[in-house]
Amino acid sequence: QMDVVLTNSEYVKKRIKNCLDLDAEVVYPPCDTSKFQWKGQGDYYVSLARLDGLKRVSAIVNAFKQMPDKKLIIASGGEQSAALKKAAAGFDNIQFTGWLNDEQLLDLLGGCIASLYVPEDEDFGMTPVESMAAGKPVICSDHGGPLESVVNGETGIYVGGDLVNEVIEAVHLLSPQRAQGMRLACEARAAEFD
C-alpha cells in the first residue's frame, strides 16, 4: 500500500517488478564527487571491496598471483581477510592495508592506475563511481549495478564468466597509458551521479 517505491538502480527495479510486481522509481545513491581527485598515477591497481564472498576479491587475488609484475593493493577488511592474506602469501605484488581512514583512501584511489570491483549480483556499487570521480577507470562485473555507471571501453572494462582470466586480460588492456586516456571520460561520467 505504498504511494511510491524508490530503489537504488534499474537492476533492483527489475527485481522488485519480478518479485513483487511493483513499479519503482530509481534514485541513484549520491556521491560527493568533489571529495575524489586525480593525484597522479602510481604503479598499482586497487581493490576497495569488502572482503566477503559476494565481492569475489579472491578472483582478483588469483589473477594478480599470475601477474607478478603488476601490483595490487587491497584496502578493506572483512570475513575473508585471513583467508585472502594466506592465499596471497609469498606474492610481493599483493598488499593488504586493512581499513583506511578517508584521507588515506582518497590518496590511494587518487594515485592508482585503475580500480577493480567484481562483485556478484551487486545492487548498484558506489566504488565504481568514486573511482571514476578520481579519474580512474574500473575493471568491473559484467552484470548488475556497475553496468549503470561504468561504460565498457570508455570508463572501464567489463569482466565475467572466466573471471580470473578476464581480470588478467583486462589489467593488460588497461595499461597506465590507456587508463590515463580515460581520465576525462571517467570524471564526466561520475559527475552524473554527484
PyRosetta script that sets phi, psi and omega in degrees:
from pyrosetta import init, pose_from_sequence

init()
pose = pose_from_sequence("QMDVVLTNSEYVKKRIKNCLDLDAEVVYPPCDTSKFQWKGQGDYYVSLARLDGLKRVSAIVNAFKQMPDKKLIIASGGEQSAALKKAAAGFDNIQFTGWLNDEQLLDLLGGCIASLYVPEDEDFGMTPVESMAAGKPVICSDHGGPLESVVNGETGIYVGGDLVNEVIEAVHLLSPQRAQGMRLACEARAAEFD")
pose.set_psi(1, 29.4)
pose.set_omega(1, 179.4)
pose.set_phi(2, -81.1)
pose.set_psi(2, 145.7)
pose.set_omega(2, 176.8)
pose.set_phi(3, -75.2)
pose.set_psi(3, -41.0)
pose.set_omega(3, -178.7)
pose.set_phi(4, -141.3)
pose.set_psi(4, 137.6)
pose.set_omega(4, 174.5)
pose.set_phi(5, -111.5)
pose.set_psi(5, 125.5)
pose.set_omega(5, 177.5)
pose.set_phi(6, -108.8)
pose.set_psi(6, 146.7)
pose.set_omega(6, 176.4)
pose.set_phi(7, -143.1)
pose.set_psi(7, 167.3)
pose.set_omega(7, -171.3)
pose.set_phi(8, -95.4)
pose.set_psi(8, 0.0)
pose.set_omega(8, 178.9)
pose.set_phi(9, -166.0)
pose.set_psi(9, 161.2)
pose.set_omega(9, 174.0)
pose.set_phi(10, -63.1)
pose.set_psi(10, -34.2)
pose.set_omega(10, 179.7)
pose.set_phi(11, -59.4)
pose.set_psi(11, -46.1)
pose.set_omega(11, 179.2)
pose.set_phi(12, -74.6)
pose.set_psi(12, -30.7)
pose.set_omega(12, 176.6)
pose.set_phi(13, -57.7)
pose.set_psi(13, -42.8)
pose.set_omega(13, 178.4)
pose.set_phi(14, -65.8)
pose.set_psi(14, -38.8)
pose.set_omega(14, 178.5)
pose.set_phi(15, -63.3)
pose.set_psi(15, -42.3)
pose.set_omega(15, 178.6)
pose.set_phi(16, -62.9)
pose.set_psi(16, -41.1)
pose.set_omega(16, 179.3)
pose.set_phi(17, -65.7)
pose.set_psi(17, -45.8)
pose.set_omega(17, -178.1)
pose.set_phi(18, -66.3)
pose.set_psi(18, -41.7)
pose.set_omega(18, -173.6)
pose.set_phi(19, -87.2)
pose.set_psi(19, -36.4)
pose.set_omega(19, -172.8)
pose.set_phi(20, -116.6)
pose.set_psi(20, -6.3)
pose.set_omega(20, -176.5)
pose.set_phi(21, 54.3)
pose.set_psi(21, 40.2)
pose.set_omega(21, 176.6)
pose.set_phi(22, -116.3)
pose.set_psi(22, 145.1)
pose.set_omega(22, 173.7)
pose.set_phi(23, -88.4)
pose.set_psi(23, 140.9)
pose.set_omega(23, -179.5)
pose.set_phi(24, -130.2)
pose.set_psi(24, 157.1)
pose.set_omega(24, 173.7)
pose.set_phi(25, -106.1)
pose.set_psi(25, 139.4)
pose.set_omega(25, -178.3)
pose.set_phi(26, -91.2)
pose.set_psi(26, 127.6)
pose.set_omega(26, 170.5)
pose.set_phi(27, -125.9)
pose.set_psi(27, 106.4)
pose.set_omega(27, -178.2)
pose.set_phi(28, -65.7)
pose.set_psi(28, 144.8)
pose.set_omega(28, 176.6)
pose.set_phi(29, -60.6)
pose.set_psi(29, 133.4)
pose.set_omega(29, -178.4)
pose.set_phi(30, -74.8)
pose.set_psi(30, 145.6)
pose.set_omega(30, 177.0)
pose.set_phi(31, -125.9)
pose.set_psi(31, 124.9)
pose.set_omega(31, 175.8)
pose.set_phi(32, -77.3)
pose.set_psi(32, 85.3)
pose.set_omega(32, -172.8)
pose.set_phi(33, -65.7)
pose.set_psi(33, -20.2)
pose.set_omega(33, -179.2)
pose.set_phi(34, -66.7)
pose.set_psi(34, -19.8)
pose.set_omega(34, 178.7)
pose.set_phi(35, -70.9)
pose.set_psi(35, -24.5)
pose.set_omega(35, -172.0)
pose.set_phi(36, -101.4)
pose.set_psi(36, 127.7)
pose.set_omega(36, -175.0)
pose.set_phi(37, -133.5)
pose.set_psi(37, 144.7)
pose.set_omega(37, 169.4)
pose.set_phi(38, -65.1)
pose.set_psi(38, 126.7)
pose.set_omega(38, -179.0)
pose.set_phi(39, -124.2)
pose.set_psi(39, 28.6)
pose.set_omega(39, -177.0)
pose.set_phi(40, 100.5)
pose.set_psi(40, -166.9)
pose.set_omega(40, -179.1)
pose.set_phi(41, -138.6)
pose.set_psi(41, 112.9)
pose.set_omega(41, 176.9)
pose.set_phi(42, -83.8)
pose.set_psi(42, -158.2)
pose.set_omega(42, -175.5)
pose.set_phi(43, -111.0)
pose.set_psi(43, 26.5)
pose.set_omega(43, -172.0)
pose.set_phi(44, -137.3)
pose.set_psi(44, 157.4)
pose.set_omega(44, 170.8)
pose.set_phi(45, -106.1)
pose.set_psi(45, 155.8)
pose.set_omega(45, -174.2)
pose.set_phi(46, -132.4)
pose.set_psi(46, 144.1)
pose.set_omega(46, 171.6)
pose.set_phi(47, -122.6)
pose.set_psi(47, 126.7)
pose.set_omega(47, -179.6)
pose.set_phi(48, -110.6)
pose.set_psi(48, 2.1)
pose.set_omega(48, -175.9)
pose.set_phi(49, -68.5)
pose.set_psi(49, 143.8)
pose.set_omega(49, 175.7)
pose.set_phi(50, -58.4)
pose.set_psi(50, 145.2)
pose.set_omega(50, -175.3)
pose.set_phi(51, -88.2)
pose.set_psi(51, 77.4)
pose.set_omega(51, 172.7)
pose.set_phi(52, -138.0)
pose.set_psi(52, 166.7)
pose.set_omega(52, -170.7)
pose.set_phi(53, -55.0)
pose.set_psi(53, -42.2)
pose.set_omega(53, -176.2)
pose.set_phi(54, -67.1)
pose.set_psi(54, -22.8)
pose.set_omega(54, -179.0)
pose.set_phi(55, -81.5)
pose.set_psi(55, -14.9)
pose.set_omega(55, 173.8)
pose.set_phi(56, 55.6)
pose.set_psi(56, 36.4)
pose.set_omega(56, 177.3)
pose.set_phi(57, -65.1)
pose.set_psi(57, -25.0)
pose.set_omega(57, 177.8)
pose.set_phi(58, -58.7)
pose.set_psi(58, -35.4)
pose.set_omega(58, 178.1)
pose.set_phi(59, -66.7)
pose.set_psi(59, -37.1)
pose.set_omega(59, 178.4)
pose.set_phi(60, -66.2)
pose.set_psi(60, -45.3)
pose.set_omega(60, 178.3)
pose.set_phi(61, -59.3)
pose.set_psi(61, -47.4)
pose.set_omega(61, -179.1)
pose.set_phi(62, -62.8)
pose.set_psi(62, -34.0)
pose.set_omega(62, 177.1)
pose.set_phi(63, -66.7)
pose.set_psi(63, -46.3)
pose.set_omega(63, -177.3)
pose.set_phi(64, -71.8)
pose.set_psi(64, -22.3)
pose.set_omega(64, 173.0)
pose.set_phi(65, -63.5)
pose.set_psi(65, -25.8)
pose.set_omega(65, 178.7)
pose.set_phi(66, -92.3)
pose.set_psi(66, 0.2)
pose.set_omega(66, 179.1)
pose.set_phi(67, -128.2)
pose.set_psi(67, 68.8)
pose.set_omega(67, -175.3)
pose.set_phi(68, -61.8)
pose.set_psi(68, -15.1)
pose.set_omega(68, 178.5)
pose.set_phi(69, -88.5)
pose.set_psi(69, -2.5)
pose.set_omega(69, 179.4)
pose.set_phi(70, -112.3)
pose.set_psi(70, 133.4)
pose.set_omega(70, -175.3)
pose.set_phi(71, -98.1)
pose.set_psi(71, 134.1)
pose.set_omega(71, 178.3)
pose.set_phi(72, -122.1)
pose.set_psi(72, 131.3)
pose.set_omega(72, 172.9)
pose.set_phi(73, -116.3)
pose.set_psi(73, 124.0)
pose.set_omega(73, 179.0)
pose.set_phi(74, -105.8)
pose.set_psi(74, 112.2)
pose.set_omega(74, -173.9)
pose.set_phi(75, -112.9)
pose.set_psi(75, 76.9)
pose.set_omega(75, 178.7)
pose.set_phi(76, -170.2)
pose.set_psi(76, -172.7)
pose.set_omega(76, 176.1)
pose.set_phi(77, -147.6)
pose.set_psi(77, -177.2)
pose.set_omega(77, 179.4)
pose.set_phi(78, 150.7)
pose.set_psi(78, -178.2)
pose.set_omega(78, -172.6)
pose.set_phi(79, -62.7)
pose.set_psi(79, -24.3)
pose.set_omega(79, -179.9)
pose.set_phi(80, -95.6)
pose.set_psi(80, 9.7)
pose.set_omega(80, -175.8)
pose.set_phi(81, -55.4)
pose.set_psi(81, -51.9)
pose.set_omega(81, -177.3)
pose.set_phi(82, -64.2)
pose.set_psi(82, -42.7)
pose.set_omega(82, -178.7)
pose.set_phi(83, -65.4)
pose.set_psi(83, -39.6)
pose.set_omega(83, -179.7)
pose.set_phi(84, -70.5)
pose.set_psi(84, -38.4)
pose.set_omega(84, 176.8)
pose.set_phi(85, -63.4)
pose.set_psi(85, -39.9)
pose.set_omega(85, 177.8)
pose.set_phi(86, -64.1)
pose.set_psi(86, -42.7)
pose.set_omega(86, 179.8)
pose.set_phi(87, -64.1)
pose.set_psi(87, -30.6)
pose.set_omega(87, -178.4)
pose.set_phi(88, -93.5)
pose.set_psi(88, -0.1)
pose.set_omega(88, -178.7)
pose.set_phi(89, -56.6)
pose.set_psi(89, 133.6)
pose.set_omega(89, 179.1)
pose.set_phi(90, 88.9)
pose.set_psi(90, -5.2)
pose.set_omega(90, 177.8)
pose.set_phi(91, -105.9)
pose.set_psi(91, 99.5)
pose.set_omega(91, -174.4)
pose.set_phi(92, -67.6)
pose.set_psi(92, -14.8)
pose.set_omega(92, -178.8)
pose.set_phi(93, -83.9)
pose.set_psi(93, -2.9)
pose.set_omega(93, -179.5)
pose.set_phi(94, -116.2)
pose.set_psi(94, 121.5)
pose.set_omega(94, -175.9)
pose.set_phi(95, -124.3)
pose.set_psi(95, 137.9)
pose.set_omega(95, 175.5)
pose.set_phi(96, -110.6)
pose.set_psi(96, 129.7)
pose.set_omega(96, 179.3)
pose.set_phi(97, -104.5)
pose.set_psi(97, -15.4)
pose.set_omega(97, -169.0)
pose.set_phi(98, 74.8)
pose.set_psi(98, -171.0)
pose.set_omega(98, 179.0)
pose.set_phi(99, -69.2)
pose.set_psi(99, 141.0)
pose.set_omega(99, -179.3)
pose.set_phi(100, -114.9)
pose.set_psi(100, 158.1)
pose.set_omega(100, 172.6)
pose.set_phi(101, -76.6)
pose.set_psi(101, 170.9)
pose.set_omega(101, -174.1)
pose.set_phi(102, -58.5)
pose.set_psi(102, -43.6)
pose.set_omega(102, -177.3)
pose.set_phi(103, -63.7)
pose.set_psi(103, -44.0)
pose.set_omega(103, 178.9)
pose.set_phi(104, -64.1)
pose.set_psi(104, -42.0)
pose.set_omega(104, -179.6)
pose.set_phi(105, -63.4)
pose.set_psi(105, -43.8)
pose.set_omega(105, 179.8)
pose.set_phi(106, -64.3)
pose.set_psi(106, -39.1)
pose.set_omega(106, 177.6)
pose.set_phi(107, -65.7)
pose.set_psi(107, -44.1)
pose.set_omega(107, -178.9)
pose.set_phi(108, -63.2)
pose.set_psi(108, -48.5)
pose.set_omega(108, -179.1)
pose.set_phi(109, -66.7)
pose.set_psi(109, -41.8)
pose.set_omega(109, -178.2)
pose.set_phi(110, -66.9)
pose.set_psi(110, -17.1)
pose.set_omega(110, -177.6)
pose.set_phi(111, -109.8)
pose.set_psi(111, 2.2)
pose.set_omega(111, -177.3)
pose.set_phi(112, -80.7)
pose.set_psi(112, 172.7)
pose.set_omega(112, 171.8)
pose.set_phi(113, -79.0)
pose.set_psi(113, -49.2)
pose.set_omega(113, -179.0)
pose.set_phi(114, -161.6)
pose.set_psi(114, 166.3)
pose.set_omega(114, 175.9)
pose.set_phi(115, -110.8)
pose.set_psi(115, 159.9)
pose.set_omega(115, 177.6)
pose.set_phi(116, -122.4)
pose.set_psi(116, 132.7)
pose.set_omega(116, -178.3)
pose.set_phi(117, -149.7)
pose.set_psi(117, 99.2)
pose.set_omega(117, -170.0)
pose.set_phi(118, -124.4)
pose.set_psi(118, 44.2)
pose.set_omega(118, -177.4)
pose.set_phi(119, -68.3)
pose.set_psi(119, 162.0)
pose.set_omega(119, 175.4)
pose.set_phi(120, -96.8)
pose.set_psi(120, 129.0)
pose.set_omega(120, 173.0)
pose.set_phi(121, 60.2)
pose.set_psi(121, 44.8)
pose.set_omega(121, -179.8)
pose.set_phi(122, -77.1)
pose.set_psi(122, 132.4)
pose.set_omega(122, -179.2)
pose.set_phi(123, -65.0)
pose.set_psi(123, -51.5)
pose.set_omega(123, 177.7)
pose.set_phi(124, -140.1)
pose.set_psi(124, -69.9)
pose.set_omega(124, 178.9)
pose.set_phi(125, 97.6)
pose.set_psi(125, 105.3)
pose.set_omega(125, 178.9)
pose.set_phi(126, -79.4)
pose.set_psi(126, -29.3)
pose.set_omega(126, -175.5)
pose.set_phi(127, -55.7)
pose.set_psi(127, -44.4)
pose.set_omega(127, 178.3)
pose.set_phi(128, -60.8)
pose.set_psi(128, -38.9)
pose.set_omega(128, 179.6)
pose.set_phi(129, -66.3)
pose.set_psi(129, -42.8)
pose.set_omega(129, 178.8)
pose.set_phi(130, -63.1)
pose.set_psi(130, -41.3)
pose.set_omega(130, 178.4)
pose.set_phi(131, -61.6)
pose.set_psi(131, -48.3)
pose.set_omega(131, -179.7)
pose.set_phi(132, -64.6)
pose.set_psi(132, -34.1)
pose.set_omega(132, 177.6)
pose.set_phi(133, -61.4)
pose.set_psi(133, -29.7)
pose.set_omega(133, 176.2)
pose.set_phi(134, -85.8)
pose.set_psi(134, 6.3)
pose.set_omega(134, 179.2)
pose.set_phi(135, 80.0)
pose.set_psi(135, 17.5)
pose.set_omega(135, -175.6)
pose.set_phi(136, -109.8)
pose.set_psi(136, 127.7)
pose.set_omega(136, 177.5)
pose.set_phi(137, -70.6)
pose.set_psi(137, 165.0)
pose.set_omega(137, -172.8)
pose.set_phi(138, -125.8)
pose.set_psi(138, 129.2)
pose.set_omega(138, 167.1)
pose.set_phi(139, -89.8)
pose.set_psi(139, 113.1)
pose.set_omega(139, -170.1)
pose.set_phi(140, -135.5)
pose.set_psi(140, 167.6)
pose.set_omega(140, 178.3)
pose.set_phi(141, -57.6)
pose.set_psi(141, 145.8)
pose.set_omega(141, 179.4)
pose.set_phi(142, -90.2)
pose.set_psi(142, 25.4)
pose.set_omega(142, 178.4)
pose.set_phi(143, -155.0)
pose.set_psi(143, 165.4)
pose.set_omega(143, 175.8)
pose.set_phi(144, 77.9)
pose.set_psi(144, -162.2)
pose.set_omega(144, -174.3)
pose.set_phi(145, -57.0)
pose.set_psi(145, -36.9)
pose.set_omega(145, -179.3)
pose.set_phi(146, -56.8)
pose.set_psi(146, -24.1)
pose.set_omega(146, 178.3)
pose.set_phi(147, -65.7)
pose.set_psi(147, -18.8)
pose.set_omega(147, -178.9)
pose.set_phi(148, -85.4)
pose.set_psi(148, -14.2)
pose.set_omega(148, 178.6)
pose.set_phi(149, -114.1)
pose.set_psi(149, -43.6)
pose.set_omega(149, -176.9)
pose.set_phi(150, -86.4)
pose.set_psi(150, 131.8)
pose.set_omega(150, 178.0)
pose.set_phi(151, -102.4)
pose.set_psi(151, 115.1)
pose.set_omega(151, -175.7)
pose.set_phi(152, -57.3)
pose.set_psi(152, 126.9)
pose.set_omega(152, 178.3)
pose.set_phi(153, 85.4)
pose.set_psi(153, -15.5)
pose.set_omega(153, -179.2)
pose.set_phi(154, -111.1)
pose.set_psi(154, -43.7)
pose.set_omega(154, -179.5)
pose.set_phi(155, -125.3)
pose.set_psi(155, 10.7)
pose.set_omega(155, 179.1)
pose.set_phi(156, 167.3)
pose.set_psi(156, -170.9)
pose.set_omega(156, -178.8)
pose.set_phi(157, -135.6)
pose.set_psi(157, 131.2)
pose.set_omega(157, 177.8)
pose.set_phi(158, -83.3)
pose.set_psi(158, 142.0)
pose.set_omega(158, 175.3)
pose.set_phi(159, -135.8)
pose.set_psi(159, 152.5)
pose.set_omega(159, 178.5)
pose.set_phi(160, -177.8)
pose.set_psi(160, -166.3)
pose.set_omega(160, 178.0)
pose.set_phi(161, 62.1)
pose.set_psi(161, -110.0)
pose.set_omega(161, 176.9)
pose.set_phi(162, -81.2)
pose.set_psi(162, 76.6)
pose.set_omega(162, -164.7)
pose.set_phi(163, -58.0)
pose.set_psi(163, -47.0)
pose.set_omega(163, -177.6)
pose.set_phi(164, -59.9)
pose.set_psi(164, -50.2)
pose.set_omega(164, -178.8)
pose.set_phi(165, -66.9)
pose.set_psi(165, -34.4)
pose.set_omega(165, 178.5)
pose.set_phi(166, -70.9)
pose.set_psi(166, -33.8)
pose.set_omega(166, 174.6)
pose.set_phi(167, -64.3)
pose.set_psi(167, -44.1)
pose.set_omega(167, 177.5)
pose.set_phi(168, -57.5)
pose.set_psi(168, -48.2)
pose.set_omega(168, -179.5)
pose.set_phi(169, -61.8)
pose.set_psi(169, -42.3)
pose.set_omega(169, -178.6)
pose.set_phi(170, -66.0)
pose.set_psi(170, -39.9)
pose.set_omega(170, 178.1)
pose.set_phi(171, -61.8)
pose.set_psi(171, -41.2)
pose.set_omega(171, 178.3)
pose.set_phi(172, -67.2)
pose.set_psi(172, -37.0)
pose.set_omega(172, 177.4)
pose.set_phi(173, -68.4)
pose.set_psi(173, -35.9)
pose.set_omega(173, -176.2)
pose.set_phi(174, -92.9)
pose.set_psi(174, 64.3)
pose.set_omega(174, 178.5)
pose.set_phi(175, -64.7)
pose.set_psi(175, 163.4)
pose.set_omega(175, 177.0)
pose.set_phi(176, -53.6)
pose.set_psi(176, -40.1)
pose.set_omega(176, -178.8)
pose.set_phi(177, -66.3)
pose.set_psi(177, -45.0)
pose.set_omega(177, -180.0)
pose.set_phi(178, -67.0)
pose.set_psi(178, -40.7)
pose.set_omega(178, 179.0)
pose.set_phi(179, -60.0)
pose.set_psi(179, -44.2)
pose.set_omega(179, -179.9)
pose.set_phi(180, -65.0)
pose.set_psi(180, -33.9)
pose.set_omega(180, 177.6)
pose.set_phi(181, -66.8)
pose.set_psi(181, -17.4)
pose.set_omega(181, 179.4)
pose.set_phi(182, -92.7)
pose.set_psi(182, -2.3)
pose.set_omega(182, -172.1)
pose.set_phi(183, -52.9)
pose.set_psi(183, -53.4)
pose.set_omega(183, -175.2)
pose.set_phi(184, -65.2)
pose.set_psi(184, -39.0)
pose.set_omega(184, 177.7)
pose.set_phi(185, -63.9)
pose.set_psi(185, -39.5)
pose.set_omega(185, 178.4)
pose.set_phi(186, -63.1)
pose.set_psi(186, -47.8)
pose.set_omega(186, -178.1)
pose.set_phi(187, -63.2)
pose.set_psi(187, -40.3)
pose.set_omega(187, 179.1)
pose.set_phi(188, -66.2)
pose.set_psi(188, -41.0)
pose.set_omega(188, -180.0)
pose.set_phi(189, -66.1)
pose.set_psi(189, -43.4)
pose.set_omega(189, 179.4)
pose.set_phi(190, -61.1)
pose.set_psi(190, -34.6)
pose.set_omega(190, -178.5)
pose.set_phi(191, -61.3)
pose.set_psi(191, -23.6)
pose.set_omega(191, 178.5)
pose.set_phi(192, -69.5)
pose.set_psi(192, -14.6)
pose.set_omega(192, -179.5)
pose.set_phi(193, -111.5)
pose.set_psi(193, 11.4)
pose.set_omega(193, -177.3)
pose.set_phi(194, -66.1)
pose.dump_pdb("model.pdb")
